[in-house]
Amino acid sequence: MDLHHVASEHAQTLPLSTKEFPFGPEHEVYKIRGKVFLLLTVLRGEAIITLKSDPEIGASLRTTFPTIVPGYHMNKVHWISVSAGERITEDLIEGLVEESYQLVVSSLPASKRP
C-alpha cells in the first residue's frame, strides 16, 4: 500500500479540501478553510502522514499500532504521525483522514463549515 497515495486520494474527496506546499515540495499539506488537517512527508527515508486526532483516540492508536506515534513537528496530544506497518490498512488511513478533517471542521466557526 502507498500510504501517501491513499491519504491524498481520500483527502481530495472531502468538501473544500485544498492541497498546498507551504513548507516546500517535500511537504504536501491538505487544508480546509486554511486550517491543516493532513500533512504528507518523508522522514528518514520513510513515508509518513500526520493528522489531527482526538487525544483519547490518538493515545489508544499509539498503544495499539507500533507505527503510529505522536505527531511529527506538531502538538503531541492532538496530532499523530503514521507510517506503513503490518496492520496499517487503506480503511484505517481513510478513517484517520476523515476523522482529522471532521475535527478541524468542527473547530471552524459555523459560518465557515462546509
FIDRENMI-372843 format. One record per atom (N, C-alpha, C): residue in one letter; atom name; z, x, y. Coordinates in steps of 0.001 Angstrom, whole numbers, plus 500000, padded with zeros to 6 digits. Example, Ala and Ser with C-alpha at 12.3 -4.5 7.8 and 13.67 -1.06 7.14 Angstrom:
+------+------+--------+--------+--------+
| resn | name |     zz |     xx |     yy |
+------+------+--------+--------+--------+
|    a |    N | 507800 | 513190 | 494310 |
|    a |   CA | 507800 | 512300 | 495500 |
|    a |    C | 507800 | 513200 | 496700 |
|    s |    N | 507080 | 512850 | 497750 |
|    s |   CA | 507140 | 513670 | 498940 |
|    s |    C | 507870 | 512900 | 500030 |
+------+------+--------+--------+--------+
This chain:
+------+------+--------+--------+--------+
| resn | name |     zz |     xx |     yy |
+------+------+--------+--------+--------+
|    m |    N | 500000 | 500835 | 498821 |
|    m |   CA | 500000 | 500000 | 500000 |
|    m |    C | 500000 | 500882 | 501245 |
|    d |    N | 499195 | 500492 | 502222 |
|    d |   CA | 499144 | 501186 | 503502 |
|    d |    C | 500090 | 500460 | 504461 |
|    l |    N | 501265 | 501017 | 504639 |
|    l |   CA | 502327 | 500426 | 505439 |
|    l |    C | 501852 | 500056 | 506847 |
|    h |    N | 501175 | 500985 | 507503 |
|    h |   CA | 500698 | 500723 | 508862 |
|    h |    C | 499680 | 499595 | 508880 |
|    h |    N | 498780 | 499589 | 507932 |
|    h |   CA | 497734 | 498559 | 507888 |
|    h |    C | 498359 | 497167 | 507718 |
|    v |    N | 499269 | 497037 | 506776 |
|    v |   CA | 499904 | 495738 | 506513 |
|    v |    C | 500651 | 495250 | 507753 |
|    a |    N | 501449 | 496117 | 508370 |
|    a |   CA | 502226 | 495728 | 509548 |
|    a |    C | 501311 | 495384 | 510720 |
|    s |    N | 500313 | 496206 | 510955 |
|    s |   CA | 499382 | 495992 | 512056 |
|    s |    C | 498588 | 494699 | 511884 |
|    e |    N | 498068 | 494478 | 510696 |
|    e |   CA | 497288 | 493267 | 510435 |
|    e |    C | 498130 | 492020 | 510663 |
|    h |    N | 499376 | 492040 | 510219 |
|    h |   CA | 500223 | 490860 | 510402 |
|    h |    C | 500583 | 490683 | 511880 |
|    a |    N | 500896 | 491761 | 512564 |
|    a |   CA | 501257 | 491681 | 513982 |
|    a |    C | 500126 | 491063 | 514802 |
|    q |    N | 498903 | 491377 | 514444 |
|    q |   CA | 497753 | 490872 | 515192 |
|    q |    C | 497541 | 489369 | 515011 |
|    t |    N | 498165 | 488774 | 514004 |
|    t |   CA | 498023 | 487331 | 513792 |
|    t |    C | 499037 | 486523 | 514605 |
|    l |    N | 500010 | 487180 | 515206 |
|    l |   CA | 501085 | 486485 | 515906 |
|    l |    C | 500658 | 486130 | 517332 |
|    p |    N | 501017 | 484944 | 517816 |
|    p |   CA | 500585 | 484493 | 519138 |
|    p |    C | 500976 | 485451 | 520262 |
|    l |    N | 500021 | 485747 | 521107 |
|    l |   CA | 500198 | 486571 | 522302 |
|    l |    C | 500592 | 488017 | 522008 |
|    s |    N | 500413 | 488461 | 520785 |
|    s |   CA | 500717 | 489849 | 520422 |
|    s |    C | 499662 | 490770 | 521038 |
|    t |    N | 500134 | 491864 | 521631 |
|    t |   CA | 499213 | 492850 | 522189 |
|    t |    C | 499501 | 494216 | 521586 |
|    k |    N | 498445 | 495015 | 521445 |
|    k |   CA | 498589 | 496378 | 520917 |
|    k |    C | 498392 | 497351 | 522069 |
|    e |    N | 499299 | 498314 | 522166 |
|    e |   CA | 499243 | 499318 | 523226 |
|    e |    C | 499583 | 500690 | 522656 |
|    f |    N | 499323 | 501728 | 523451 |
|    f |   CA | 499648 | 503101 | 523081 |
|    f |    C | 500387 | 503773 | 524246 |
|    p |    N | 501560 | 503220 | 524643 |
|    p |   CA | 502249 | 503755 | 525822 |
|    p |    C | 502858 | 505144 | 525630 |
|    f |    N | 503018 | 505579 | 524398 |
|    f |   CA | 503640 | 506879 | 524122 |
|    f |    C | 502638 | 507876 | 523557 |
|    g |    N | 501344 | 507581 | 523692 |
|    g |   CA | 500295 | 508452 | 523183 |
|    g |    C | 499612 | 507843 | 521971 |
|    p |    N | 498490 | 508418 | 521564 |
|    p |   CA | 497668 | 507828 | 520499 |
|    p |    C | 498326 | 507810 | 519123 |
|    e |    N | 499374 | 508582 | 518938 |
|    e |   CA | 500040 | 508625 | 517632 |
|    e |    C | 501133 | 507571 | 517486 |
|    h |    N | 501337 | 506760 | 518520 |
|    h |   CA | 502381 | 505729 | 518500 |
|    h |    C | 501769 | 504375 | 518863 |
|    e |    N | 501425 | 503598 | 517852 |
|    e |   CA | 500866 | 502256 | 518062 |
|    e |    C | 502023 | 501286 | 518269 |
|    v |    N | 501962 | 500509 | 519354 |
|    v |   CA | 503064 | 499632 | 519732 |
|    v |    C | 502547 | 498200 | 519894 |
|    y |    N | 503272 | 497250 | 519302 |
|    y |   CA | 502944 | 495834 | 519457 |
|    y |    C | 504016 | 495182 | 520307 |
|    k |    N | 503536 | 494350 | 521263 |
|    k |   CA | 504441 | 493689 | 522196 |
|    k |    C | 504116 | 492200 | 522280 |
|    i |    N | 505120 | 491447 | 522702 |
|    i |   CA | 504952 | 490053 | 523077 |
|    i |    C | 505500 | 489933 | 524495 |
|    r |    N | 504638 | 489524 | 525425 |
|    r |   CA | 505040 | 489379 | 526837 |
|    r |    C | 505706 | 490646 | 527379 |
|    g |    N | 505166 | 491810 | 526988 |
|    g |   CA | 505664 | 493081 | 527489 |
|    g |    C | 506872 | 493640 | 526767 |
|    k |    N | 507373 | 492936 | 525760 |
|    k |   CA | 508551 | 493386 | 525002 |
|    k |    C | 508115 | 493884 | 523629 |
|    v |    N | 508571 | 495050 | 523246 |
|    v |   CA | 508212 | 495671 | 521976 |
|    v |    C | 508838 | 494917 | 520806 |
|    f |    N | 508027 | 494693 | 519753 |
|    f |   CA | 508592 | 494163 | 518510 |
|    f |    C | 508199 | 494996 | 517293 |
|    l |    N | 507256 | 495942 | 517455 |
|    l |   CA | 506821 | 496764 | 516325 |
|    l |    C | 506255 | 498080 | 516834 |
|    l |    N | 506692 | 499172 | 516208 |
|    l |   CA | 506137 | 500490 | 516504 |
|    l |    C | 505660 | 501113 | 515202 |
|    l |    N | 504488 | 501729 | 515238 |
|    l |   CA | 503942 | 502419 | 514070 |
|    l |    C | 503722 | 503878 | 514449 |
|    t |    N | 504217 | 504781 | 513628 |
|    t |   CA | 504032 | 506206 | 513898 |
|    t |    C | 504140 | 506976 | 512591 |
|    v |    N | 504014 | 508282 | 512702 |
|    v |   CA | 504181 | 509174 | 511555 |
|    v |    C | 505322 | 510118 | 511887 |
|    l |    N | 506268 | 510217 | 510982 |
|    l |   CA | 507435 | 511079 | 511167 |
|    l |    C | 507499 | 512061 | 510012 |
|    r |    N | 507450 | 513341 | 510330 |
|    r |   CA | 507478 | 514399 | 509301 |
|    r |    C | 506423 | 514147 | 508210 |
|    g |    N | 505225 | 513730 | 508654 |
|    g |   CA | 504115 | 513529 | 507742 |
|    g |    C | 504129 | 512208 | 506991 |
|    e |    N | 505082 | 511339 | 507287 |
|    e |   CA | 505211 | 510073 | 506573 |
|    e |    C | 505081 | 508893 | 507538 |
|    a |    N | 504248 | 507909 | 507172 |
|    a |   CA | 504080 | 506710 | 507988 |
|    a |    C | 505386 | 505924 | 508011 |
|    i |    N | 505776 | 505497 | 509216 |
|    i |   CA | 506947 | 504628 | 509358 |
|    i |    C | 506604 | 503492 | 510323 |
|    i |    N | 507323 | 502394 | 510151 |
|    i |   CA | 507271 | 501318 | 511135 |
|    i |    C | 508696 | 501079 | 511610 |
|    t |    N | 508830 | 500716 | 512866 |
|    t |   CA | 510137 | 500441 | 513444 |
|    t |    C | 510099 | 499036 | 514017 |
|    l |    N | 511113 | 498246 | 513652 |
|    l |   CA | 511149 | 496836 | 514017 |
|    l |    C | 512538 | 496410 | 514442 |
|    k |    N | 512582 | 495365 | 515245 |
|    k |   CA | 513868 | 494772 | 515611 |
|    k |    C | 514383 | 493989 | 514410 |
|    s |    N | 515705 | 493987 | 514218 |
|    s |   CA | 516301 | 493273 | 513090 |
|    s |    C | 517668 | 492737 | 513491 |
|    d |    N | 518003 | 491593 | 512968 |
|    d |   CA | 519353 | 491064 | 513146 |
|    d |    C | 520322 | 492122 | 512610 |
|    p |    N | 521395 | 492433 | 513329 |
|    p |   CA | 522298 | 493503 | 512889 |
|    p |    C | 522808 | 493343 | 511450 |
|    e |    N | 523206 | 492149 | 511060 |
|    e |   CA | 523715 | 491953 | 509695 |
|    e |    C | 522614 | 492108 | 508657 |
|    i |    N | 521447 | 491571 | 508948 |
|    i |   CA | 520321 | 491701 | 508015 |
|    i |    C | 519891 | 493162 | 507924 |
|    g |    N | 519824 | 493824 | 509070 |
|    g |   CA | 519449 | 495242 | 509080 |
|    g |    C | 520407 | 496086 | 508263 |
|    a |    N | 521699 | 495833 | 508395 |
|    a |   CA | 522703 | 496583 | 507621 |
|    a |    C | 522512 | 496332 | 506132 |
|    s |    N | 522263 | 495091 | 505766 |
|    s |   CA | 522037 | 494758 | 504363 |
|    s |    C | 520778 | 495442 | 503827 |
|    l |    N | 519718 | 495428 | 504610 |
|    l |   CA | 518467 | 496081 | 504193 |
|    l |    C | 518672 | 497584 | 503998 |
|    r |    N | 519432 | 498190 | 504899 |
|    r |   CA | 519671 | 499641 | 504802 |
|    r |    C | 520463 | 499996 | 503548 |
|    t |    N | 521339 | 499109 | 503086 |
|    t |   CA | 522092 | 499407 | 501866 |
|    t |    C | 521291 | 499069 | 500611 |
|    t |    N | 520319 | 498168 | 500750 |
|    t |   CA | 519530 | 497731 | 499596 |
|    t |    C | 518310 | 498611 | 499340 |
|    f |    N | 517676 | 499096 | 500410 |
|    f |   CA | 516430 | 499864 | 500293 |
|    f |    C | 516638 | 501275 | 500827 |
|    p |    N | 516466 | 502289 | 499991 |
|    p |   CA | 516671 | 503670 | 500443 |
|    p |    C | 515710 | 504112 | 501556 |
|    t |    N | 514540 | 503448 | 501667 |
|    t |   CA | 513568 | 503857 | 502683 |
|    t |    C | 513637 | 503001 | 503949 |
|    i |    N | 514713 | 502225 | 504100 |
|    i |   CA | 514971 | 501512 | 505352 |
|    i |    C | 516207 | 502153 | 505973 |
|    v |    N | 516033 | 502652 | 507194 |
|    v |   CA | 517078 | 503416 | 507885 |
|    v |    C | 517239 | 502877 | 509311 |
|    p |    N | 518288 | 503307 | 510014 |
|    p |   CA | 518414 | 502898 | 511420 |
|    p |    C | 517154 | 503275 | 512204 |
|    g |    N | 516840 | 502481 | 513221 |
|    g |   CA | 515601 | 502648 | 513983 |
|    g |    C | 515420 | 504032 | 514586 |
|    y |    N | 514262 | 504610 | 514336 |
|    y |   CA | 513905 | 505921 | 514870 |
|    y |    C | 513722 | 505814 | 516390 |
|    h |    N | 514501 | 506559 | 517147 |
|    h |   CA | 514477 | 506577 | 518610 |
|    h |    C | 514761 | 505209 | 519235 |
|    m |    N | 515482 | 504362 | 518509 |
|    m |   CA | 515805 | 503030 | 519023 |
|    m |    C | 517300 | 502783 | 518813 |
|    n |    N | 517771 | 501651 | 519308 |
|    n |   CA | 519154 | 501248 | 519094 |
|    n |    C | 519395 | 501129 | 517590 |
|    k |    N | 520366 | 501834 | 517079 |
|    k |   CA | 520600 | 501911 | 515624 |
|    k |    C | 521198 | 500642 | 515032 |
|    v |    N | 521685 | 499735 | 515866 |
|    v |   CA | 522252 | 498478 | 515382 |
|    v |    C | 521175 | 497402 | 515289 |
|    h |    N | 520280 | 497377 | 516257 |
|    h |   CA | 519313 | 496287 | 516374 |
|    h |    C | 517910 | 496626 | 515890 |
|    w |    N | 517673 | 497850 | 515481 |
|    w |   CA | 516339 | 498266 | 515047 |
|    w |    C | 516433 | 499009 | 513715 |
|    i |    N | 515400 | 498844 | 512896 |
|    i |   CA | 515298 | 499571 | 511627 |
|    i |    C | 513946 | 500268 | 511558 |
|    s |    N | 513902 | 501343 | 510806 |
|    s |   CA | 512641 | 502018 | 510503 |
|    s |    C | 512427 | 501952 | 509008 |
|    v |    N | 511184 | 501720 | 508631 |
|    v |   CA | 510825 | 501529 | 507227 |
|    v |    C | 509724 | 502505 | 506860 |
|    s |    N | 509880 | 503180 | 505741 |
|    s |   CA | 508807 | 503997 | 505178 |
|    s |    C | 508498 | 503453 | 503787 |
|    a |    N | 507364 | 503879 | 503250 |
|    a |   CA | 506941 | 503389 | 501936 |
|    a |    C | 508000 | 503727 | 500893 |
|    g |    N | 508145 | 502855 | 499953 |
|    g |   CA | 509102 | 503060 | 498879 |
|    g |    C | 508768 | 502174 | 497706 |
|    e |    N | 509420 | 502437 | 496623 |
|    e |   CA | 509174 | 501740 | 495361 |
|    e |    C | 509237 | 500221 | 495501 |
|    r |    N | 510186 | 499706 | 496278 |
|    r |   CA | 510368 | 498252 | 496376 |
|    r |    C | 509921 | 497681 | 497720 |
|    i |    N | 509230 | 498482 | 498501 |
|    i |   CA | 508708 | 498004 | 499779 |
|    i |    C | 507355 | 497344 | 499504 |
|    t |    N | 507312 | 496028 | 499674 |
|    t |   CA | 506108 | 495259 | 499354 |
|    t |    C | 505432 | 494747 | 500629 |
|    e |    N | 504204 | 494280 | 500465 |
|    e |   CA | 503492 | 493676 | 501584 |
|    e |    C | 504257 | 492467 | 502116 |
|    d |    N | 504758 | 491640 | 501217 |
|    d |   CA | 505519 | 490457 | 501647 |
|    d |    C | 506753 | 490848 | 502454 |
|    l |    N | 507448 | 491879 | 502027 |
|    l |   CA | 508637 | 492334 | 502760 |
|    l |    C | 508236 | 492798 | 504158 |
|    i |    N | 507191 | 493613 | 504247 |
|    i |   CA | 506740 | 494131 | 505545 |
|    i |    C | 506329 | 492981 | 506460 |
|    e |    N | 505548 | 492040 | 505935 |
|    e |   CA | 505128 | 490905 | 506758 |
|    e |    C | 506332 | 490092 | 507227 |
|    g |    N | 507312 | 489909 | 506363 |
|    g |   CA | 508520 | 489184 | 506743 |
|    g |    C | 509315 | 489911 | 507819 |
|    l |    N | 509401 | 491225 | 507712 |
|    l |   CA | 510121 | 492008 | 508719 |
|    l |    C | 509412 | 491978 | 510067 |
|    v |    N | 508081 | 492042 | 510046 |
|    v |   CA | 507315 | 491956 | 511293 |
|    v |    C | 507545 | 490588 | 511937 |
|    e |    N | 507493 | 489551 | 511124 |
|    e |   CA | 507713 | 488183 | 511621 |
|    e |    C | 509116 | 488026 | 512210 |
|    e |    N | 510123 | 488549 | 511504 |
|    e |   CA | 511498 | 488455 | 511999 |
|    e |    C | 511646 | 489189 | 513330 |
|    s |    N | 511076 | 490375 | 513424 |
|    s |   CA | 511163 | 491157 | 514650 |
|    s |    C | 510517 | 490400 | 515810 |
|    y |    N | 509342 | 489884 | 515570 |
|    y |   CA | 508630 | 489099 | 516586 |
|    y |    C | 509492 | 487921 | 517048 |
|    q |    N | 510044 | 487171 | 516105 |
|    q |   CA | 510846 | 485997 | 516442 |
|    q |    C | 512114 | 486379 | 517219 |
|    l |    N | 512732 | 487490 | 516861 |
|    l |   CA | 513916 | 487941 | 517598 |
|    l |    C | 513574 | 488268 | 519045 |
|    v |    N | 512447 | 488912 | 519251 |
|    v |   CA | 512037 | 489261 | 520609 |
|    v |    C | 511639 | 488000 | 521375 |
|    v |    N | 510894 | 487106 | 520744 |
|    v |   CA | 510513 | 485847 | 521398 |
|    v |    C | 511752 | 485068 | 521818 |
|    s |    N | 512753 | 485018 | 520954 |
|    s |   CA | 513964 | 484243 | 521273 |
|    s |    C | 514736 | 484835 | 522452 |
|    s |    N | 514500 | 486103 | 522760 |
|    s |   CA | 515178 | 486728 | 523899 |
|    s |    C | 514428 | 486509 | 525214 |
|    l |    N | 513234 | 485954 | 525140 |
|    l |   CA | 512432 | 485693 | 526344 |
|    l |    C | 512915 | 484409 | 527016 |
|    p |    N | 512728 | 484309 | 528328 |
|    p |   CA | 513015 | 483033 | 528989 |
|    p |    C | 512127 | 481942 | 528370 |
|    a |    N | 512617 | 480742 | 528306 |
|    a |   CA | 511879 | 479640 | 527679 |
|    a |    C | 510474 | 479490 | 528254 |
|    s |    N | 510310 | 479738 | 529530 |
|    s |   CA | 509003 | 479582 | 530170 |
|    s |    C | 507980 | 480616 | 529712 |
|    k |    N | 508434 | 481698 | 529090 |
|    k |   CA | 507528 | 482763 | 528641 |
|    k |    C | 507280 | 482758 | 527138 |
|    r |    N | 507914 | 481852 | 526426 |
|    r |   CA | 507759 | 481810 | 524972 |
|    r |    C | 506429 | 481160 | 524597 |
|    p |    N | 505819 | 481652 | 523514 |
|    p |   CA | 504557 | 481031 | 523073 |
|    p |    C | 504798 | 479635 | 522516 |
+------+------+--------+--------+--------+
